[in-house]
Amino acid sequence: MRTFVALLTLVWFLSAGEASHFHGGTISWSPLWGNKVRFKYQVGWPQDSKEGGGCTDGDVDLKTILMSSYEWKCTESCSDNVSLTYRCVDHNDRYNWMVGVGSFNLTLPSNQTSKLTFANCCWSATMGQTDGVSTTRSNATDWSLSATITVQPRKDTGRINHSPVTALKAYNRLKAGCQSNISLPFYDHDGDKVRCRLAKGINECGGACAEIPFGKLIEENCTLFFNPTASATGSWVVTLMVEDYPGANITVEPYSSVPLQMLLEFVPTKSCCQLSFVRTTPGRNKVFQIPAGSTFNTKIEIEVDIVGVHLERLGIITDKDVQTDRIQADETVQGLFYTYLTWQSEPDRLGFAQICFYAISTDGDETELRCIFVVPKCTEGSNYTTCVPRNRSTCWSIDATPMVTPDCDEGCVCNGNLLWDGDKCVVPNDCGCIKQQQYFKVGFHVDLSTLQVMGVVTVWSLLVFL
């Protein structure tokens, strides 16, 4: 089990001019307040590269922060540049890769489409063979990730759109001569229809634009299907765009487009047996709702088909403090292994958690990346938002002016003119009373001369909330 401590380690890398062997990335965005937008991104590098920082389990536990002079750049309707600052969240010693996650806020113009781009050189070398015809790509292939953002209320909801959210497994090994699928993870806060397509043009994919090697993309459900020949070799770049549409209507322009790029490698094999998630393991893109302060726990079960092969570890890619139990072999079913995944949400925050995992066997086989999404369970009369005002209107501060600070977080807010009463949203007439900086709910009996509460009540101090 990993133990997390509140210690940050900073590592600064200055060698953006050197070839960095990019392993892929993605970015998503959500509105905060006014024209401010929060971006969250994932990037992959070789573990032993300067950008990879030699990430270890200790770095993951200590939340080591890596810094690079590579930048996300506003290239349309804005001019901000943001240097990469990311935290190592997973690494793979066997195949030399790591994934980092980072975030930043930008203020963008209203009613315009802005574009954010992350571009430089170079992708990790790719050299492959297609049906006996050798295809070589240079080590100097540029990368480019591009996302579109529009800060404008939608006509159907009256709210600013959230982009789809996806996730990165920087390096994916596929067996030559064996059919396989990669079901891409995604979630949409607005409940929109999500589709995937191939990236196109230098802005979306730099010098790595290409068809899916030995396979195809099923756009409707964001699934990659592969049917490689036995002679398939080499590493390949996959560049995709993940987009959200209103309902099933895909004849209109998408609300937003975000990139997902990764590396694939085809390797020789003696068996097409696949490591797979089974039984009680949550399904692909499963959504769970939990109240604030509660613990989310789920069982992960993995089947290994090859005799003598065991499960080595469960890799976790998330920006949350997720813990896993020790992997155990099932005593009744041969080749079945299991572990438990646990996340404790904070009592005063109803945050959104994207938790992604994959399994690795002792012979080096890996599953695809599977993601689940844990969202707030809001009370009746409230709704989820990505930025809860710190000074929101409540029964004890009806005239408060909502104030958003840079560290605002996801949570639930009361709808319309409803006010927060401490544990639910109520109409103003159902609010209680205030005496000497304390709030008392309707129905509570209080001796106002001494503020002695008669019976069992809950009292909120105004000093806590103002």
N, C-alpha and C positions, 0 to 999 in steps of 0.2 A: 504494500500500500504506500502511495506517495504521501509525504507530509509537506504541507505548504506553510511557509513562514513569511512574514511581512518584511522582507529584505530585498532591496533592488540593487542589482549590479549593473553598471554601465560599461559598455565596450564600444569604442568609437573606431570606425574604419574609414580611411581616407582614400582608398585606392580605386575610386570609381573609373579611373582611366584604364585600369587593367581589365582584361577579359574576366568576367565573374562567373560564367557558366550558370546562367539563369535556369531555374527548374520550374518556373511557372508562377501563376498568381491569380488573384481575383480581388474585387472590391465591391462593396455595396454601400448604399446610403439611405439615410432616413432624415426627415425634417425635424428640427428642434423648435425654434421659436422665431417668428418673423422670417427673415431670409437666411437664417443660419441653418446649416446642414451638417450632420455628423457622418463621416465616412469611416468604415471599418474595412481593413484589407488583410489579405494573407499573401505571403511570398515564400517561395521555395528556393533553396540554394544547396549546393553540395555541403555536407556537414563540415568538411575540412577546409572550405574556402574562407576567405576573409569575411565575406558577408554571413556565412554560416556560423562563424565564431567558434567552431569546434564544439557545438552544443552537446551537452551531456545531461543525464538525469538530474544532476545537481543544479545545472542551469535552469532546467524546467521548474524544479522545486523552489529555487531562489528567485524565480521570475526575472532572470537575467535579461536586461534590455540591450539590444544591439542597435547601433546607430551607423548610418551610411550617408554619404553625400549624394547618392542617387535621389531623385526627386519625383514626386507626383506634381504635374504641372497643369495649370488651367490653360487650355489652348483655345478656348472659344468663349466669348462673353465674360471673361474674367482673366486675371493675370497673376494669381497667387501661385507660388511654388512652395512645396512642403517636403523637407528632407525626410527620408525614411527613418523612423524610430519604431522598432518592433521587438516583441518579446518572444523568445524561443519557447514553443509549446510542445514540440515533438521532434524526434530525431530517429534515424535508422542507421546504426553502426554498420550493419552488414552491407547495405547498399549505398551508404554515404550520401544521405540527404537529410534535410531538416526543413521545418515549416515555422515561420514566425508570423505573429499577428500584431497589428497596430491600428491606431485610430487617430483622427484629427478632425477639427471643425473648420468650416469655411463659411463666409457670408457671400452669397451669390445674388446676382440681380434677379428681380422679379420678372415673371412673364417672358422669360427668354430661356432658350436651351443653352446650357453651359456644357462644356466638354472637359473632362479630366483625363490626362494621359500619363502613362508611365512607360518610357521608352529609352532604350540604350542598347548596348552590345555586351555580351553575346549569349545566345542560347548554348547549352551544353551541346557538344558535337553530336550530329545525327548522321548515321550512315546506314542505309538499309538495302534490302534486296526485294524486289517485287516480281514474283513469278519468274525468277531466273534472270531478270534484267536489273543490273546493278544501278542503284540510284544513290548519289553522294551529295550531301549538303555540307557547306563550308562551316568550320567552327566559328566563323565570324558572322553568323546569321543574327541580325538585329531582332530584338523583341519590341513589341508595342502592345500595351493594354489600354483600352479606351472605354470610358463610361459617359453616358449622357444623362443630364440632370435638368429638370424643369421645375423651378420653384413657383408653382401656380396652382391654385385650388382646382381640383377636378370637377367636371360638370356633374358627374354621377354622385359623388359623395360630399362635395364642397370642401374637401380637405386636400392638402398637398400629398402627392403620391410617395410611397415608399418603394424603393427598388426591390427586385427579388434578392434573396440571400442564397448563396451557394457556398461550397467549401472545396479546399484544395488538398489532394493527396499528390505530392509533388512528383512522385516516381511510381509508375505502375508496371509490374512485370506480367507479361502475357505469354502463355505457352504456344510455341510454334506448332502448327498442325492441329490445334484444339480450338473449338468454338468457345466463345465466352462473351459475356455482357458486362458493361459497366453502367450501372444506373446512377446517373448524376444526381447529387442531392440538391434540393431547392426548397425554399419556403417564401411565401409572400404575405406580408403583414395585412395587406388590403384584401386578401382572398381572391386576387386576380388569377386568370389563366396564365400559366407559365409555359413557355416554349423555348427551345434552344435551336440555334442555327450555327453554321460555320461562319467564323469571322472572315471578313473580306476587306481588302484594301490595306494600304500601308499603315493607316492610323489604327486599325483594329488588330492587325497581326504582324506588322513590320515585315521582315523578310521570311516569316515562317508560315505564310498562308498556304494551306494545302488541304486536299481531301483527307478523309479518315483512312489511314493505312490498313489495307486488308479488311476493310469493313465499311460501315455506314453509320450515320447518325439518324435515329428515329426522332424527328423534331417534336412530335406531339407529346411524348413523355420523357424527353431528354435522356434517351438511352443509347449508348454506343454498342453496336453489335460487331463482333470480330469473327472472321473465318480465315485465319492465316494459313498459308501453305506450310509444309514441314520445313521448307528452306527459308522461311521468313526470319530475318535477322535485323539487328541494329536498333538504335533508339530513334524515336520519332516525336515530333512536336504536334500536339493537338491544340488548336485555337478555336474557341467557341464564344458565342454571345448568348447570354441568358436574358430573356425579355418577358415583360408582363403585358397582358392584353385584357380589355374589358370582357369578362365572361369568355365565351367561346368565339367571339368575333375577332378573327385574325386578318380581316381585310383592311383594318385601319392601322395607323402607325402605333407602335408600342408606346406605352407610357414611359418606359425607360429601357436602357440596354446596359448590361454589365458584363465584363469579360470573365472567362474561366479558361485558363491555359495550363497545360501539364505535359509531362514527358511520359512516353510509353517505351517499353523495350520488349522485343520478342526474343525469347530464349529457347534453346532446344530442350526437349523433355522426353522422358521414357513413358510417361503416363499422363493421361488427360484428367485424372482425378483432381477435383477441385476442393480446396478448403472452403467451407460455407457456413454461414449463420443459419441456425435451425431452431425449431420449437418455440420457446418463449421469448426469443430475441425480438425486440421491437422491430416492426416492419420499416421499410424504406420511407423516410420523410414523415414518420409518425409524430403527431402533435399531442402533447400532454399539457393539461392545465393543473396548476397547483396554487394554493393560497400563499401569501407572503409568509416567510418564516418556516415553511414546511420543508421536509426532506424528500427529495426525489430519489427513488431507488429502483433499479431494474436489473433483471438477470440476463446475462449474455451467454448464449450457448453456441458452441462451435463444433462442427463435425469434421474429423480428420479421417479420410478414407484409406490412407496407406498404413499398413501394419508397421509398427515400430516408430512411427512419427508421432510426435506430441506437439502440443500447443506451447509456443515459446513465450509470447506476450500479447497483450491487447494494447495497441497504440491508440492514444487519445489526442484529438485535435480540437481544442476549444480555448476560449479566453476565460473560462470559469474554473474555479477550484474543484475539479472533479477528481474523485478518488476511486481506485479499483481494488478489489480484494485479491488475495492470492489465487492464481489459477488452479483449479482442481479437476481431476479426472472423475467422471461419473462412475460410480461403482457397479452400476447395473447395465450400462450400455457401452460396449467397446468402441473406442474412437471418439467418444463424446466428452468434451471439456466445458467447463463453465466458470464464470466469475460474476461478481456483482459490481455495478457502477452506481456511484452515489454522488449527489450534489445537494448541499445545504443552502437553500436560498436565504437571503438576509431578511430579518424580521421587518425592517422598515422600508424595504424596497421590493417591488414586484417586477423584477427584471426579466428580460427575454434571454433564454439560454439556448445556444446552438451547440449540441454535443455530438461530435463525430468520432467514429471508432473503426478500427480494422484489426484483423487478427493475423498473426505471423506464426508459422509452424517451425519446428526445429530443422526442417530441410529447406527453409527459405521461401516456401509458398506463402502467399498473402491473399486475403480476401479483398474485395472492393471496399471503398470507403462508404460506410453507412452513417447517415445523420438522423438524429431525432431532435425535436424542437420543444422546449418547455416554455410555455407562455403563462402570463398571469391569469389567475381566475378572479375576475373582477366581480364585485357584488352587484346586485340589481340596481339599475339606475346609473351605472358608471361604465366607462369604456377605457380600453388600453391606449396609451400614447407613449411615444418614444422619449418625451421630455416633459416630466411633471414639474410645473412651476413650484419653486420653493415656498412662495408666499401665496398659496392658492386660497380662494374663498372657502371659509368653513363657518360653522355655526358660531364660533367664537371670534371670527375675524371676517365678518360679512363684507366689509368695505375694503378688504385687502386688495392691493393691486398686484396681479400675478407677476412674479419676478423670476426670470430664468437665469441661472448662472452656468458657467462653462461645464460644471460637473453635474448637471442635471441628469437624471437617469429615467429608465422606463418605469411605468407604473400605471395606476388607474386614477382617473379623474371623474368627478360627477358630471352627468349630462346636463346641458341647458342651464336652468336656474337652480338646480338642486345644490344643496350644501352638504359637506361632510360633517357627520355627527359623531365621529369617533370610531364607528364600526359599520356605518352604512350611509347612503345618500338620502336626504330628506328634503321636503319642500321647506322654505323659510319659516312658515307658520308652525312647523313641527320641531323647530329648534328649541333648546332649553334656555337656561338663564345663566348670567354671569354675575359672580359676587366675589370681590376681593381677588381678582385675577384667577378665578377658578370657574370652570364651566360645568354645569350640572344638566343632565339630560331631563327631558320631560318625564314627569312621574316620580322623580326623586323628591324626598321630603328632607328639607334642610332647616335647621335652626339658624336663621340668619344672624342672630345676635352673637352666636359663638361659632357659626359655620360647622356645627356638629351635624353630621350626616346621619339621618335616621334610616336604619335598614342597610342592606347591602347595595352599594351603588359604585359606579365608576366615575372618578373625578379626573378631569384633564386640566393640567396647569397651563395657563396661557403662555407662560414664560417658555414652554417647550416649543411652541409653534410660531412664535412671533420673532 
